[in-house]
Amino acid sequence: MSEDIDVSVIIPIHNAGLWLDECLDSLYRQKHTLNVEVSIFLDSCTDNSLAIVDGWAPRLKDTGYIVNVSKEDNETPKGVGYAKNKAVVQSHGKYLCFLDSDDTMMPERIQKQYDLAYLNNNAIVGCRFKRDPPDSTARYTKWANEMSKKQLNIQIYTSHGPTVIMPTWFCHRNIFDSVGGFSEDGKGTPEDLIFFHKHISNGGKIIRHDDELLIYRQTIWDIRIQELQRKVLKNWNTFTIWNAGKQGRKFYRSLTRENQKKVSAFCDVDVKKVGSYYTYEETKEIPKPKVPIIHFSEAKAPLIICMKMELTGGQFEENLKSLQLEEGKDYHHFN
């Protein structure tokens, strides 16, 4: 049977319950003519990730996928490199399609990258991607999505890392075997960058499918939002967001509707904003919620500070100090 599997989708998981349903749903909705295996390794999960996988496994099998799941329950997770290696080793496909558990695929990702990798067995095949939230890492996204074919293989020493991002990788299994797998040195180790450069040193190439085939999620933001809501905002009946600009509005849009309703105002120093309203245009609610924008001197505690420090020559810090508030009680930073 293993000889008949065209592609193994490699999904390493550690506590991905927040996003895993969307990830597996995007796999379920793939349109392809291939024999595909799903190879999942759960690395010491303490959330509901295993239950989500167990719930999806029958549906994926009914769609024609071969589903291969294993897990370990250690005191601490072994790390991303270890989990990827375990998922690859237990898989059987000729080609490997890597998928992070917090990302989602466009419906034709597997087929389109397979078609390109089939003609380029010595290449890591990436693809263009969209970001979620859309405005996160705009400069990096532009760099990664707009490089020429030549630049993909020569701009390999920048601080950005691999010229095709790891969550979009698709390659022949021989590439994994030739490199020897991912580094298992654990947290803080750039296992994708190490693999990338070993591949290039082996004479391998980098190519990219020019369609946007993946939605690349900014999970650190999501986790911060989740923890702030769980530990802080649940105890507040109302609060003010300091920053009526891009970061403050992004923060507001990321909140649950329950916590959005607690926002009494945005505060700012920009005279062009003060006295106006922020309208939450993205919602389907009618009428659309409007939040007043007030001068910071009128702001009432508690506050969430969505300002970056040390960018205004000390003016923001002075303004905050003038309110005589206590950090951790009257305000929290989210910047």
C-alpha positions, -999 to 999 in steps of 0.1 A, spaced: 0 0 0 28 25 9 41 24 -27 7 38 -39 7 69 -16 16 100 -36 17 125 -8 19 125 29 6 156 47 29 161 77 12 178 107 32 181 140 9 192 168 15 207 203 -16 223 220 -32 235 188 -68 232 199 -75 269 191 -69 264 154 -68 227 146 -104 224 134 -98 250 107 -66 234 97 -81 199 93 -112 213 76 -89 228 50 -74 194 45 -108 178 42 -118 203 15 -87 197 -8 -94 190 -44 -70 165 -59 -67 133 -79 -40 118 -57 -36 91 -30 -29 111 1 -20 101 36 -23 123 67 5 118 92 0 134 125 22 134 156 10 149 188 39 162 210 29 160 247 -4 179 242 -23 190 273 -53 206 256 -81 191 234 -59 186 203 -62 148 205 -99 149 208 -101 172 177 -79 148 157 -100 118 168 -131 137 157 -117 144 123 -101 111 116 -133 92 105 -143 121 82 -109 122 66 -109 85 61 -144 86 45 -130 112 20 -103 87 10 -74 98 31 -52 73 49 -48 86 85 -18 78 106 -17 93 141 7 88 170 15 107 201 39 109 231 31 123 265 63 135 281 68 160 309 78 186 284 73 186 246 103 174 225 100 203 201 89 211 165 119 194 148 113 161 168 76 162 160 81 168 123 106 139 122 83 115 139 54 124 115 77 119 85 92 87 97 58 71 103 45 83 68 48 65 35 42 91 7 66 97 -21 62 135 -15 59 154 17 35 183 22 42 202 54 13 218 72 15 237 105 -15 229 128 -24 266 130 -25 273 93 -51 266 66 -47 255 30 -64 267 -1 -84 239 -18 -59 232 -45 -27 234 -25 -18 197 -25 -25 192 -62 -8 223 -75 24 219 -54 25 182 -63 23 190 -100 53 213 -96 73 191 -73 68 161 -96 88 180 -122 114 192 -97 124 163 -75 155 182 -63 136 213 -50 118 224 -20 86 238 -34 70 267 -15 41 289 -25 28 324 -20 7 329 11 -18 352 28 -14 364 63 -40 362 91 -44 389 104 -40 404 69 -18 434 81 7 413 101 43 412 90 35 432 58 72 438 48 81 402 53 51 389 34 59 413 5 95 401 5 86 364 5 58 366 -20 75 389 -46 110 374 -49 120 363 -84 129 327 -92 166 337 -91 163 356 -58 148 325 -42 181 308 -45 204 337 -38 187 358 -10 194 329 14 215 348 40 190 375 51 176 378 86 142 367 72 154 331 70 143 306 43 132 322 11 101 300 11 85 298 45 84 264 62 46 261 64 45 261 26 71 234 20 64 205 -3 92 182 -15 102 146 -25 109 123 4 145 119 -9 152 155 1 142 148 37 164 116 37 193 134 21 193 162 47 188 137 75 157 152 89 152 182 112 173 193 141 159 180 174 178 204 196 145 218 209 131 252 217 148 281 202 165 261 174 157 273 139 152 237 126 137 250 93 167 272 86 192 245 94 173 221 71 171 248 44 208 254 43 217 217 44 194 212 14 212 239 -5 246 226 5 235 193 -10 229 210 -44 191 213 -38 170 241 -54 143 264 -41 112 271 -62 78 286 -55 43 282 -68 31 317 -76 -5 311 -64 -14 319 -28 -21 284 -15 -18 289 23 -31 312 50 -3 317 74 -16 325 109 1 348 134 -5 326 164 16 345 190 -9 373 187 -38 349 191 -23 334 222 -16 368 238 -52 379 231 -66 347 245 -46 349 277 -53 386 283 -90 379 279 -89 349 302 -68 364 329 -76 401 328 -106 412 308 -129 387 323 -125 406 356 -133 441 340 -167 454 333 -154 482 311 -120 495 299 -103 519 275 -79 511 247 -49 535 245 -42 540 208 -69 548 183 -45 540 155 -37 507 137 -26 486 167 -54 497 189 -80 490 163 -65 456 155 -66 448 192 -103 457 193 -111 435 163 -93 406 178 -115 406 210 -145 384 215 -178 403 209 -184 402 247 -151 420 254 -156 444 225 -188 456 242 -167 464 273 -146 490 255 -159 524 266 -134 544 245 -102 546 226 -78 573 239 -51 592 219 -32 624 216 -38 629 179 -62 659 175 -74 646 142 -88 615 160 -99 629 193 -136 637 193 -144 613 165 -155 576 165 -141 543 155 -167 523 135 -163 486 135 -170 481 98 -160 444 96 -189 433 117 -222 421 103 -241 438 131 -266 465 123 -261 492 133 -223 488 133 -208 495 168 -192 529 173 -165 536 199 -157 572 209 -121 585 207 -112 607 237 -80 626 248 -58 604 269 -61 629 298 -99 620 300 -93 583 300 -106 563 330 -89 532 343 -86 503 336 -67 506 303 -51 484 278 -20 501 264 -14 493 227 15 517 223 51 507 217 76 521 242 104 545 235 92 556 201 80 592 210 111 607 226 96 599 260 64 618 255 41 588 257 58 576 289 53 611 304 17 611 294 11 577 310 30 588 342 8 619 345 -23 597 350 -7 582 382 -19 547 375 -6 514 388 6 489 362 -10 455 367 -40 470 385 -51 500 365 -35 491 331 -17 464 312 6 467 282 -3 449 250 22 462 224 
